[in-house]
Amino acid sequence: MSLSLIGIIFVQGYWILDSVDAKREQFSFNAKRAVIKVAEKIQEREYEDYYYAVERIIDSVGIPDDLTLDEYFFINEDPITKDVFLQRNGILQQDFKLSAPAFDRSLDSLEFKRFFNLSSRQILRRGSLDGNLASTGKIQEISKIVDFKRISYENLISDVLEKKPIHKRVSAEEIQRVMTLELVESDLETDFEFGIFDNDLLTRVRSENFEFEGGAQFYQAPIFADEDGRTDYYLYAEFPGEKKIVISSIIGMIVLSVIFTLIIVIAYSSALHQLNKQRQISQIKTDFINNMTHEFKTPIATINLALDAVKNPKISNNPEKVSYYHKMIRDENKRMHAQVENVLRISKLEKNELDIRKERYKLHDIIEDAVQHVSLIVEDRNGYINMHLDAPKSSVLANESHFTNVIVNMLENAVKYSSDEPKIDVYTENVKNFIYVKIKDQGDGMSKTAQRKVFEKFYREQSGNIHNVKGHGLGLAYARQIVEDHQGEIFVESEKGNGSTFIIKLPLIS
């Protein structure tokens, strides 16, 4: 289970990281393509602006100032028909003189050329050639004109505009608008910053918050390049929201993956906890059975010995001895009965079947009655119980019988877990609308682990078949149930070797 869980977590983590990398690469591809398209659209816009302007000027000029024709001749022979072909190519060049204000006032005039490609083919019959290609027979001529205006315009416009500063060719507002539209078309609706560099120097054409830092991710594209792709200008763009877009695109799957992984982890932890708890319960039950067996074994053995003694004629004829053994049998029987009652009380408390009727009592009276129950045991061990009942108010709503048992159980614990003479002090005090009862001993104390578990059923700090102190771990569990049923609290303060203090907090009544 552990290996499988580790494997699942590893696979989920790898998948998430791989998805993030894939989304980041996709974003980078789309962002770079968007920057390139922005540069192309701006350059195309600039060309179109000047193209139509030049067209209008040329149309207004009319007849060209000069017209020349450059011709080239080629002779080819058909290998099958043996026909000889004379092919003539020519470039028709029209020259226009355009006024300088159309482009740049620093120039006096510009020469614009319009080109046409002329192509013709003549068929020459073999045998009719006399060395003079011009005197051949009938000529079939096919002409075709190819327009070179666009290439010529672009070269002309590029030569002229490269002398203009970049901030007069494009504005930051135009880049902002074109970039926004392009990002929307690419499904990359995010913030961006941009700037145009001229030979690695940042120009005035940039966004307000654009800063070129080495650690940031920038996408670049050449802008205003010539026909050979050469340019001094590059458009740089940064997308601060890149991480947000990448994460948001897979956040749903990440959340589901984390949730389901957490469910598996919780289920796995719960299973381990239950297994460990069941093992502890099994061990506690084994200890409980051993302890109960030990608790019953002694009184049963004592009763058997007393019965055998009563059968003895010497004892049976002695009323005092019979009375002594009769009292011993009754006491041991009460002891076993008390053990069974403790178990039954806990069972009934868990099923809410224990009938606890509460009445108004002075808690001091209940404490004094409980102290009388254990005073003989304490005196037999040369100890003492001192009461410091200083609380001005002690009226509580309680069940006298059950609450007396609670105090008795804690006093008996103080006696049992005192290796030397039991020294016990009982204090009471009022804090606001509550009364606190503190039962402090100078016994063996308990560890931090024992303090956390001391009120659990069947728990005893020592386990196994060997115990320095008799008991079955039900007294304090019963005490907690009763106190909580009285809307109170019970807790312990202790230090190993320095005794323990059990504290009960109960609400007062007027």
C-alpha positions as CSV (number, residue, x, y, z in Angstrom):
1,M,0.0,0.0,0.0
2,S,2.8,2.4,0.8
3,L,4.6,1.7,-2.5
4,S,1.4,2.1,-4.5
5,L,0.6,5.4,-2.7
6,I,4.1,6.7,-3.4
7,G,3.8,5.6,-7.0
8,I,0.4,7.3,-7.5
9,I,1.7,10.6,-6.0
10,F,4.8,10.4,-8.1
11,V,2.8,9.8,-11.3
12,Q,0.4,12.6,-10.5
13,G,3.2,15.0,-9.8
14,Y,5.0,14.0,-13.1
15,W,1.8,14.4,-15.1
16,I,1.1,17.8,-13.6
17,L,4.7,19.0,-14.3
18,D,4.5,17.6,-17.8
19,S,1.2,19.3,-18.5
20,V,2.6,22.6,-17.3
21,D,5.6,22.3,-19.6
22,A,3.4,21.4,-22.5
23,K,1.1,24.4,-21.9
24,R,4.1,26.7,-21.5
25,E,5.5,25.5,-24.8
26,Q,2.1,26.0,-26.5
27,F,1.9,29.5,-25.0
28,S,5.4,30.3,-26.1
29,F,4.6,29.2,-29.7
30,N,1.4,31.2,-29.9
31,A,3.0,34.2,-28.3
32,K,5.9,34.2,-30.7
33,R,3.6,33.7,-33.7
34,A,1.4,36.6,-32.5
35,V,4.5,38.9,-32.2
36,I,5.6,37.9,-35.7
37,K,2.1,38.6,-37.1
38,V,2.0,41.9,-35.4
39,A,5.3,42.9,-37.0
40,E,4.1,41.7,-40.5
41,K,0.8,43.5,-40.2
42,I,2.4,46.8,-39.3
43,Q,4.9,46.5,-42.1
44,E,2.1,45.6,-44.5
45,R,0.0,48.6,-43.3
46,E,2.9,50.9,-43.9
47,Y,3.5,49.6,-47.4
48,E,-0.2,49.8,-48.4
49,D,-0.3,53.5,-47.2
50,Y,2.5,54.4,-49.5
51,Y,1.5,52.1,-52.3
52,Y,-1.9,53.7,-52.8
53,A,-0.3,57.2,-52.5
54,V,2.3,56.4,-55.2
55,E,-0.5,54.9,-57.5
56,R,-2.4,58.1,-57.3
57,I,0.7,60.1,-58.1
58,I,1.6,57.9,-61.1
59,D,-1.9,58.0,-62.4
60,S,-1.8,61.8,-62.3
61,V,1.5,61.9,-64.2
62,G,0.3,60.0,-67.3
63,I,2.8,59.4,-70.1
64,P,6.2,58.1,-68.9
65,D,9.3,60.4,-69.4
66,D,11.3,57.6,-70.9
67,L,10.8,54.1,-72.2
68,T,13.5,51.6,-73.0
69,L,13.5,47.9,-74.0
70,D,16.3,45.5,-73.2
71,E,16.1,42.3,-75.3
72,Y,17.7,38.9,-75.0
73,F,17.7,36.1,-77.6
74,F,17.8,32.4,-77.2
75,I,17.9,29.6,-79.9
76,N,16.5,26.2,-79.0
77,E,16.1,23.1,-81.2
78,D,13.2,20.5,-80.9
79,P,15.0,17.1,-80.9
80,I,12.0,15.3,-82.5
81,T,10.8,17.7,-85.2
82,K,14.2,19.3,-85.7
83,D,12.5,22.6,-85.6
84,V,14.6,25.6,-84.4
85,F,13.0,28.1,-82.1
86,L,14.2,31.6,-81.6
87,Q,13.0,33.0,-78.2
88,R,13.2,36.6,-77.5
89,N,12.8,38.1,-73.9
90,G,12.7,41.7,-73.2
91,I,12.1,44.1,-70.3
92,L,10.1,47.1,-71.0
93,Q,11.1,49.9,-68.6
94,Q,9.0,53.0,-68.1
95,D,10.6,55.9,-66.2
96,F,8.6,58.5,-64.2
97,K,9.9,61.5,-62.5
98,L,8.0,62.0,-59.2
99,S,8.1,65.1,-57.1
100,A,10.0,64.7,-53.8
101,P,7.2,65.8,-51.4
102,A,5.5,62.5,-52.0
103,F,8.2,60.8,-50.0
104,D,10.9,62.9,-48.4
105,R,11.5,66.6,-48.6
106,S,15.2,66.1,-48.3
107,L,15.3,64.7,-51.9
108,D,14.9,66.9,-55.0
109,S,13.2,64.2,-57.1
110,L,12.7,60.4,-57.3
111,E,12.8,58.3,-60.3
112,F,10.1,55.6,-60.5
113,K,10.4,52.7,-63.0
114,R,7.5,50.5,-64.2
115,F,8.6,47.2,-65.7
116,F,6.8,44.7,-68.0
117,N,8.2,41.4,-69.2
118,L,7.7,40.7,-72.9
119,S,8.2,37.2,-74.3
120,S,7.9,36.0,-77.9
121,R,8.9,32.9,-79.9
122,Q,9.6,32.5,-83.6
123,I,9.6,29.1,-85.4
124,L,12.4,28.8,-87.9
125,R,12.2,25.9,-90.5
126,R,15.4,24.0,-91.1
127,G,16.8,24.8,-94.5
128,S,15.5,28.3,-94.5
129,L,18.3,29.5,-92.3
130,D,20.9,31.5,-94.2
131,G,22.8,32.8,-91.2
132,N,20.6,35.8,-90.7
133,L,18.1,35.2,-88.0
134,A,16.2,38.4,-88.8
135,S,15.3,37.2,-92.3
136,T,13.4,34.0,-91.4
137,G,10.0,33.0,-92.7
138,K,6.6,33.6,-91.2
139,I,6.8,34.4,-87.5
140,Q,4.3,33.3,-84.9
141,E,4.5,35.5,-81.9
142,I,2.9,34.9,-78.4
143,S,3.3,37.7,-75.9
144,K,2.8,37.7,-72.2
145,I,3.1,40.7,-69.8
146,V,4.0,40.1,-66.1
147,D,3.5,43.1,-63.7
148,F,6.5,43.9,-61.5
149,K,4.8,46.9,-59.9
150,R,4.7,45.5,-56.4
151,I,8.3,44.5,-56.3
152,S,9.4,47.9,-57.6
153,Y,7.1,49.8,-55.2
154,E,8.4,47.8,-52.2
155,N,12.0,48.5,-53.1
156,L,11.3,52.2,-53.7
157,I,9.3,52.6,-50.5
158,S,11.8,50.7,-48.4
159,D,14.7,52.9,-49.7
160,V,12.8,56.0,-48.8
161,L,11.3,55.0,-45.4
162,E,14.5,53.7,-44.0
163,K,15.6,57.3,-43.6
164,K,12.6,58.1,-41.4
165,P,12.9,57.7,-37.6
166,I,11.0,54.7,-36.1
167,H,8.5,56.8,-34.1
168,K,7.2,58.3,-37.3
169,R,6.7,55.0,-38.9
170,V,4.8,53.3,-36.1
171,S,3.2,54.4,-32.8
172,A,2.9,52.6,-29.5
173,E,-0.9,52.9,-29.8
174,E,-1.0,51.1,-33.1
175,I,1.2,48.2,-31.7
176,Q,-1.1,48.1,-28.6
177,R,-4.2,47.8,-30.8
178,V,-2.8,45.3,-33.3
179,M,-1.3,43.1,-30.5
180,T,-4.6,43.1,-28.6
181,L,-6.5,41.9,-31.6
182,E,-3.9,39.3,-32.5
183,L,-3.9,37.9,-28.9
184,V,-7.7,37.6,-28.9
185,E,-7.5,35.7,-32.2
186,S,-4.9,33.4,-30.6
187,D,-6.9,32.8,-27.4
188,L,-4.2,34.6,-25.4
189,E,-6.2,37.3,-23.7
190,T,-3.5,38.5,-21.3
191,D,-1.6,41.6,-20.3
192,F,1.6,42.4,-22.3
193,E,4.4,45.0,-22.5
194,F,6.4,45.8,-25.7
195,G,9.2,47.9,-27.1
196,I,11.1,48.3,-30.4
197,F,14.9,48.1,-30.4
198,D,17.1,49.8,-32.9
199,N,20.5,47.9,-33.0
200,D,20.0,46.8,-29.3
201,L,19.0,50.2,-28.2
202,L,15.4,50.8,-26.9
203,T,13.5,53.3,-28.9
204,R,10.7,55.7,-27.9
205,V,8.2,53.2,-29.3
206,R,7.4,51.2,-26.2
207,S,4.6,50.5,-23.7
208,E,4.5,52.5,-20.5
209,N,5.7,49.8,-18.2
210,F,8.1,48.0,-20.5
211,E,11.5,47.2,-18.9
212,F,14.0,45.0,-20.5
213,E,15.4,42.7,-17.8
214,G,17.6,39.7,-18.4
215,G,15.5,37.3,-16.3
216,A,12.2,37.9,-18.0
217,Q,10.8,35.9,-20.9
218,F,10.7,38.0,-24.1
219,Y,9.5,37.2,-27.6
220,Q,11.0,39.1,-30.6
221,A,10.3,39.5,-34.3
222,P,12.1,41.7,-36.9
223,I,10.0,44.6,-38.1
224,F,10.4,46.7,-41.3
225,A,12.7,44.2,-42.9
226,D,13.8,44.6,-46.6
227,E,13.4,41.9,-49.3
228,D,16.5,40.1,-48.0
229,G,15.2,40.1,-44.4
230,R,17.7,42.7,-43.1
231,T,16.6,45.2,-40.6
232,D,17.8,47.2,-37.7
233,Y,14.5,47.1,-35.8
234,Y,13.1,44.3,-33.6
235,L,9.8,44.2,-31.8
236,Y,10.1,42.7,-28.3
237,A,7.1,41.6,-26.2
238,E,6.7,40.4,-22.7
239,F,3.6,38.6,-21.2
240,P,3.5,39.0,-17.4
241,G,0.3,36.8,-17.3
242,E,2.0,33.8,-18.9
243,K,2.2,31.8,-15.7
244,K,-1.4,32.6,-14.8
245,I,-2.7,31.5,-18.2
246,V,-0.6,28.3,-18.1
247,I,-1.8,27.4,-14.6
248,S,-5.4,28.4,-15.3
249,S,-5.6,26.1,-18.3
250,I,-4.9,23.0,-16.2
251,I,-6.0,24.2,-12.8
252,G,-9.2,22.1,-13.0
253,M,-7.4,18.9,-13.6
254,I,-4.8,19.8,-11.0
255,V,-7.4,20.4,-8.3
256,L,-9.2,17.2,-9.1
257,S,-5.9,15.3,-9.1
258,V,-5.0,16.7,-5.7
259,I,-8.4,16.1,-4.2
260,F,-8.5,12.4,-5.3
261,T,-4.9,11.9,-4.2
262,L,-5.7,13.4,-0.8
263,I,-8.7,11.1,-0.6
264,I,-6.4,8.2,-1.2
265,V,-3.9,9.5,1.4
266,I,-6.7,10.0,4.0
267,A,-8.1,6.6,3.3
268,Y,-4.7,5.0,3.6
269,S,-3.9,6.9,6.8
270,S,-7.3,6.0,8.2
271,A,-6.7,2.3,7.4
272,L,-3.3,2.4,9.1
273,H,-4.8,4.2,12.1
274,Q,-7.6,1.7,12.4
275,L,-5.2,-1.2,12.1
276,N,-3.0,0.3,14.8
277,K,-6.0,1.1,17.0
278,Q,-7.3,-2.5,16.6
279,R,-4.0,-3.9,17.6
280,Q,-3.9,-1.6,20.7
281,I,-7.5,-2.6,21.6
282,S,-6.6,-6.2,21.2
283,Q,-3.7,-5.8,23.5
284,I,-5.7,-3.8,26.0
285,K,-8.5,-6.4,26.0
286,T,-5.9,-9.1,26.6
287,D,-4.5,-7.0,29.5
288,F,-8.1,-6.5,30.8
289,I,-8.9,-10.2,30.8
290,N,-5.6,-10.9,32.6
291,N,-6.3,-8.2,35.2
292,M,-9.9,-9.2,35.7
293,T,-8.7,-12.8,36.1
294,H,-6.2,-11.7,38.7
295,E,-8.8,-9.5,40.4
296,F,-11.3,-12.4,40.7
297,K,-8.7,-15.1,41.4
298,T,-7.7,-13.7,44.8
299,P,-11.3,-13.3,46.2
300,I,-12.3,-16.7,44.9
301,A,-9.3,-18.3,46.5
302,T,-10.0,-16.5,49.7
303,I,-13.7,-17.6,49.7
304,N,-12.7,-21.2,49.0
305,L,-10.2,-21.1,51.9
306,A,-12.8,-19.6,54.2
307,L,-15.4,-22.3,53.3
308,D,-12.9,-25.0,53.9
309,A,-12.1,-23.5,57.3
310,V,-15.7,-23.3,58.2
311,K,-16.1,-27.0,57.4
312,N,-13.3,-27.8,59.9
313,P,-15.0,-29.1,63.1
314,K,-12.7,-27.1,65.2
315,I,-13.8,-23.9,63.5
316,S,-17.4,-24.7,63.1
317,N,-17.7,-25.2,66.8
318,N,-16.2,-21.7,67.4
319,P,-18.9,-19.0,66.8
320,E,-16.3,-16.2,66.7
321,K,-14.3,-18.0,64.0
322,V,-17.3,-18.8,62.0
323,S,-18.4,-15.1,62.2
324,Y,-14.9,-14.0,61.1
325,Y,-14.9,-16.3,58.1
326,H,-18.4,-15.4,57.3
327,K,-17.5,-11.7,57.2
328,M,-14.5,-12.5,55.0
329,I,-16.6,-14.3,52.5
330,R,-19.1,-11.4,52.4
331,D,-16.4,-8.8,51.9
332,E,-14.8,-10.8,49.1
333,N,-18.1,-11.3,47.5
334,K,-18.8,-7.5,47.7
335,R,-15.4,-6.9,46.1
336,M,-16.2,-9.2,43.1
337,H,-19.6,-7.6,42.8
338,A,-18.1,-4.1,42.8
339,Q,-15.7,-5.2,39.9
340,V,-18.7,-6.5,37.9
341,E,-20.6,-3.3,38.6
342,N,-17.8,-1.2,37.3
343,V,-17.8,-3.1,34.0
344,L,-21.6,-2.9,33.7
345,R,-21.6,0.9,34.5
346,I,-19.3,1.6,31.6
347,S,-21.3,-0.6,29.2
348,K,-24.5,1.2,30.2
349,L,-22.9,4.6,29.9
350,E,-21.9,3.9,26.3
351,K,-25.4,2.8,25.5
352,N,-27.0,5.8,27.3
353,E,-28.9,3.3,29.5
354,L,-27.5,4.4,32.8
355,D,-30.3,6.3,34.7
356,I,-28.6,9.3,36.3
357,R,-31.1,11.4,38.2
358,K,-29.6,14.7,39.5
359,E,-30.6,16.7,42.5
360,R,-29.3,19.8,44.2
361,Y,-26.3,18.9,46.5
362,K,-23.5,20.6,48.3
363,L,-20.4,19.3,46.7
364,H,-18.5,19.6,49.9
365,D,-20.9,17.1,51.5
366,I,-20.2,14.6,48.7
367,I,-16.5,15.1,49.1
368,E,-16.5,14.5,52.8
369,D,-18.6,11.3,52.4
370,A,-16.1,10.0,49.8
371,V,-13.1,10.7,52.0
372,Q,-14.7,8.6,54.8
373,H,-14.8,5.6,52.4
374,V,-11.1,5.6,51.9
375,S,-9.9,7.1,55.2
376,L,-9.3,3.7,56.8
377,I,-7.2,2.5,53.9
378,V,-5.1,5.7,54.0
379,E,-4.6,5.4,57.8
380,D,-3.7,1.7,57.4
381,R,-0.7,2.9,55.3
382,N,0.2,5.7,57.6
383,G,-0.9,8.4,55.2
384,Y,-3.3,11.3,55.4
385,I,-6.1,13.1,53.5
386,N,-6.3,16.8,54.2
387,M,-9.4,18.7,53.0
388,H,-9.1,22.4,52.0
389,L,-12.7,23.1,51.1
390,D,-12.4,26.9,50.6
391,A,-15.0,27.4,47.9
392,P,-17.7,29.8,49.3
393,K,-20.3,28.2,46.9
394,S,-20.6,24.5,46.4
395,S,-24.2,23.9,45.3
396,V,-24.3,21.7,42.2
397,L,-26.8,19.6,40.3
398,A,-25.5,16.0,40.7
399,N,-26.3,12.4,41.3
400,E,-25.0,11.7,44.8
401,S,-24.2,8.0,44.3
402,H,-22.3,8.3,41.0
403,F,-20.4,11.5,41.9
404,T,-19.4,9.9,45.2
405,N,-18.0,7.0,43.2
406,V,-16.0,9.4,41.0
407,I,-14.3,11.0,44.0
408,V,-13.7,7.6,45.6
409,N,-12.1,6.3,42.4
410,M,-9.7,9.2,42.2
411,L,-8.8,9.0,45.9
412,E,-8.2,5.2,45.5
413,N,-5.9,5.9,42.6
414,A,-4.0,8.4,44.7
415,V,-3.5,5.7,47.3
416,K,-2.7,2.9,44.9
417,Y,-0.1,4.9,42.9
418,S,1.8,6.1,46.0
419,S,4.7,3.9,46.7
420,D,5.3,5.5,50.1
421,E,2.7,6.7,52.6
422,P,-0.2,8.2,50.7
423,K,-0.3,12.0,51.2
424,I,-3.5,13.5,49.7
425,D,-4.8,17.0,49.7
426,V,-8.3,18.0,48.4
427,Y,-9.0,21.6,47.4
428,T,-12.0,23.5,46.2
429,E,-12.4,27.0,44.8
430,N,-14.8,29.1,42.9
431,V,-13.9,30.6,39.5
432,K,-16.8,32.7,38.1
433,N,-19.8,30.4,37.9
434,F,-17.8,27.1,38.4
435,I,-16.4,25.1,41.3
436,Y,-13.1,23.4,40.9
437,V,-12.1,20.3,42.8
438,K,-8.4,19.4,42.9
439,I,-7.2,16.1,44.3
440,K,-3.5,16.3,44.7
441,D,-1.2,13.5,45.7
442,Q,2.6,13.1,46.2
443,G,2.7,9.7,44.6
444,D,4.6,8.2,41.6
445,G,3.1,10.6,38.9
446,M,2.7,9.6,35.3
447,S,4.3,10.2,31.9
448,K,3.0,12.6,29.2
449,T,1.8,9.7,27.2
450,A,-0.1,8.3,30.2
451,Q,-1.7,11.7,30.8
452,R,-3.2,11.7,27.3
453,K,-4.6,8.2,27.7
454,V,-5.4,7.9,31.4
455,F,-9.2,8.5,30.8
456,E,-9.4,5.8,28.1
457,K,-11.1,2.5,28.8
458,F,-8.9,-0.3,29.9
459,Y,-5.8,1.8,29.8
460,R,-3.1,1.2,32.3
461,E,0.4,2.6,32.2
462,Q,1.8,-0.9,32.9
463,S,0.7,-3.7,30.7
464,G,1.0,-7.5,30.6
465,N,0.5,-10.0,33.4
466,I,2.8,-8.3,35.8
467,H,1.4,-5.2,37.6
468,N,2.6,-3.4,40.6
469,V,-0.9,-2.0,41.2
470,K,-4.1,-4.0,40.9
471,G,-6.9,-2.7,38.6
472,H,-8.5,-3.0,35.3
473,G,-8.4,0.5,33.8
474,L,-12.1,1.4,34.1
475,G,-12.2,3.7,37.1
476,L,-11.1,6.9,35.4
477,A,-13.0,6.1,32.2
478,Y,-16.1,5.8,34.4
479,A,-15.2,9.1,36.2
480,R,-14.9,11.0,32.9
481,Q,-18.2,9.7,31.7
482,I,-20.0,10.8,34.9
483,V,-18.4,14.2,35.0
484,E,-19.2,14.9,31.3
485,D,-22.8,13.8,32.0
486,H,-22.8,16.5,34.7
487,Q,-21.7,19.1,32.0
488,G,-18.3,19.3,33.7
489,E,-14.7,18.7,32.7
490,I,-12.0,16.5,34.2
491,F,-8.3,16.7,33.4
492,V,-4.9,15.8,35.1
493,E,-1.6,17.5,35.7
494,S,1.3,15.3,36.5
495,E,5.0,14.8,36.4
496,K,6.8,11.5,36.7
497,G,8.0,11.0,40.3
498,N,6.3,14.2,41.6
499,G,2.7,13.1,42.0
500,S,-0.5,14.0,40.2
501,T,-3.3,16.5,40.5
502,F,-6.8,15.6,39.2
503,I,-9.0,18.6,38.5
504,I,-12.8,18.5,38.2
505,K,-14.7,21.5,36.9
506,L,-18.5,21.7,37.5
507,P,-21.1,24.5,36.9
508,L,-22.7,26.0,40.1
509,I,-26.4,26.5,40.5
510,S,-28.0,29.3,42.4
